[in-house]
Amino acid sequence: MKKKVLCVILAFLMVTVPVSGCSMSSGTAKSASAVRQVTPTGAKWDLTKVFADSGAFDAAREEIETVLLPEYTETAKHTDTAKGVLAWLKCYDKVNAAINKIIKYATGYYLDGSNSEAVAQNGVANRLQQKFTVATAIAEEALSKKDPLYFEELLSDADLAPWYRQIENIRDNIPHLLTEKQASLVQPSVQAMSDLTMLSDTLLNTDLKYRTFKDANGKEVKGNYANNKTAGVSGDRDLRQHAYNAFFDSLSDYKNTFAANYNAFVGLNENMAKIQGYQSSLDEAMQNYGLTTDDFFAFLDATQNYTDLEARYNALRKKILGLKELDSWDLNAPLCKTPDTTYTLAEAQALMEKAFAPLGNKYLEYLDRAFNENWIDADPGENKTTGAFTQLGYGMDPLILTNYNGSYASVSALAHELGHAINSCMINDAQQSSYNANINLIYAEVTSTTNELLLVRYMEEHAKSEQEKLYYLFYELDLFRANYLSGIYRSAFESDMHQLVQNGKTLTADTLCSAYMASQEKFSPGVTAADNSGMAWAYVTQFYQPYYSCAYSFAIAGSCTAVQGVSDGAGTKNYLDFLSAGNSMNLHDTFALLGAKPGAADYSQPLYDRYSEILDTAEKLSQ
């Protein structure tokens, strides 16, 4: 959600970031994503549907720079009347749609990062977005000087109804705007936060001298994150332990550097939040999500029932693996055999059509379009971005990038991205204002993880054997653990560390490691933590996007409520209304459509109930 800080500084640090899924990081399900040799799908984007060629792209860029942005800037000067505001907002939508086309075409950069023309086009897209952001911030700053009665007048004008949320947001963010002078004074701090984020990433991925271990083939390899992750799903416990220690001992070698970097970032972040009129960085993050700090702490306080379930899960994992103690390197070890089935893209579509059938014909029509109208670029490529993401934009069809390998995990990842894509289409159909397509992360992740849950429950119901059913049950548990558990203990740790800095304390390596281990032990009891496991905080890059992790916890809990309603049929229409709402309502009102209230004591109860139900079945099937 965009921060309404006048001007220039935050805008210049913006980049166009597609919506991406939360990768699974725990348990048996992850073993399904091992590389498989499958026939290429041939599914490719057709960017000529956006612009015929690079010449058309350049012509559109020139029109935006020489015609549309100047027109937008001019309309922003005439917002003294409701009629003038209407003209400005309509122009906002027109410019936004034009820039979205530029961004969509420039997404080709992710298909081939070595293509210099694509790299340049991606830079053009970012610069245009930055210019638009700056122009919008200046216009909103001018509106913020209006009398409160003026906003009441605007919010009672029927012609402005499609833009009420945008107007409300401008009004509500007035206390957090900076003057141009303030903005220029804090620019060095904003740049420093960006530099610290980059420094952490560079250290992890480039400069850190990793220790080594012998992989499954006896080859000496670096103990980096990727190799540790691969070894972590092996059935060889010694291999898992050696890989784990190589990775975390490597992080420990640089613990003081990581700690000093993060301590500096948190200090700057808390200071910036105060300058912008927030009580804390947590207050800022929750307001941007549409929540309150009370919602956040109530959400954490209600997790005791979950930790009891997590203790049961860890006990079951230990029993299945035949271990006396469950160690840190055992948490991703396979619990049962991965099904041998490999799915073509057409077979994946057929599975989804069955799993998503309860959502109705309109949803399935969008699903069909995704597979047949070049929304998906599926095959891995030498210079293609890894993972998966969806490029969204008001007034345009989505683009989904994935690296499909035929495994069930890749089918699930595609279902996740299709949730984002179809949600975007439904918002575009229902909402007149492009601002209402500017959704926040919690809402967005409900739409994607709901698809994953519908799909895996379909697979559970149609499993051909008890072992196959057990695999999918554990897969669903891993969805909960990757999204809910990780978000909870990371958010609790993050809140504690930010509070220490607010109280004038310094985050040393020992402080950070002890606190992270304590958070893991609190929320996932029954694991014998390795001495070096406390260093895990150092590779969580999300900590440089404060309170990002908690969005996934809030979202997966909301998804469980949504799936419960869809499964019994009573909540299907409400969920479809939720998908169409976008940012047209505040988060609490939007979630009320699902019958959910973030921050309420029972908000996560459907997740707890399902977790308990799965454990009951898994414990019986594992006997």
Secondary structure, DSSP 8 states (H G I E B T S, - for coil): ------SHHHHHT-----EE-----SSGGGGGGS------------GGGT-SSHHHHHHHHHHIIIIIHHHHHHHTT--SSHHHHHHHHHHHHHHHHHHHHHHHHHGGGGT-TT-HHHHHHHHHHHHHHHHHHHHHHHHHHHHTTS-HHHHHHHTT-GGGGGGHHHHHHHHHTGGG---HHHHHHHHHHHHHHHHHHHHHHHIIIII----EEE-TTS-EEE--HHHHHHHHT-S-HHHHHHHHHHHHHHHHTTHHHHHHHHHHHHHHHHHHHHHTT-SSHHHHHHHHHT--HHHHHHHHHTTHHHHHHHHHHHHHHHHHHT-SS-BGGGTTS-SS--------HHHHHHHHHHHTGGG-HHHHHHHHHHHHTT-EE-S--TTS-SS-EEE--TTS--EEE----SSHHHHHHHHHHHHHHHHHHHHHHH-S-GGGG---HHHHHHHHHHHHHHHHHHHHHT-SSHHHHHHHHHHHHHHHIIIIIHHHHHHHHHHHHHHHHHTT----HHHHHHHHHHHHHHHSTT-B--TTGGGGGGG-GGGGSTT-HHHHHHHHHHHHHHHHHHHHSTTHHHHHHHHHHTTSS-HHHHHHTTT--TTSTTTTHHHHHHHHHHHHHHHHHT-
